[in-house]
């Protein structure tokens, strides 16, 4: 019996992505087919996480609506203490 929760159950993805014509035109693709997922997994040599597949099936690509997060340290990226996601709070 599989007792794992469905990825993103209880999480509202409707506000996750930026809702703009630009984002839809430049970054959003049709959801991947099972065959496309299998081909990617075969090429990589491992299975993609179920949560990643669920996210791609919900919306395949786009611009996250919230791409910054607060930090306790000033950053070299901005005067505020909000750092773009994926960037270190201070240069290495």
N, C-alpha and C positions, 0 to 999 in steps of 0.2 A: 504494500500500500504506500502511495506517495503522499506524505504529509506536508510537502513544501508549499508555501504560500505562492499564489500567483504573483509574478513580478508586478510591482507598482499597484497592487490592490490597496485601496484606501488612499491612493495618491492621485490628486486631480491634475492630469497632464495638460488640461486645457489652457492653463496659464504658463506652462513651462516654456513654450516657444514664442518668439516674437511674431506678432501677427502683422506682417507687412507684405505688400506686393513684391518688394525687392527680395526679401528672404525666401518667399515661395518660388520666385522665378530663378534665383541664383543658387539656392542651396537644397531645395526640397525635391526629392526623387520619389517615384512610385515605391510602395512597399516592396521589399524583396520577396521573390517567390521561394518556396521550399527548395527548388532546384538551385537557385542562386545561392542560398544559404549553404546548401550541401557542397556546392562547388568551392565557395570561399573556405569552408571548414577543411575540405580536402587539400586545397592549396596551402593552407596554413599548417595543417597537420594536427589540429586540435579543434574541439567544439567551441563555438561562441557561447558566452554566458546567456542563459535564458532571459535575463533582464535586458541585455543588449538587443536580443532579437525582438523582445516585446516592445522596446522603445522604437526600433526601426519599423515595426509593424504598425505602431501607433502613428508615427510620422517619421519618415526616412530623411533625416537631415533638417537643417534650419539653423536659426540663430537663437540661442537660449535668451529668454527675456531677462533673466537675472544672471549676469556674468561677472558680478563683483561681490566681494564680501568684506565685512569690517575686520580690521586687525588692530591690535594694541600698539603696533609699531608704525611710525611714519614710514612712508615708502618713497622710493625715488621715482615712482611712476605718477604720483599725484600729490597735491598738497594735502588732501584729506587722508583719512586712514582707511579708505576703501581701495582695495587692491584688485585689479582684474584677475579673474580666475585663471589659474595656471601659471601665474607669475609669482616669484618669491617676494616676500615682504621687503627684503633689502637685497642688493646685489651680492653675489657670492664673494 
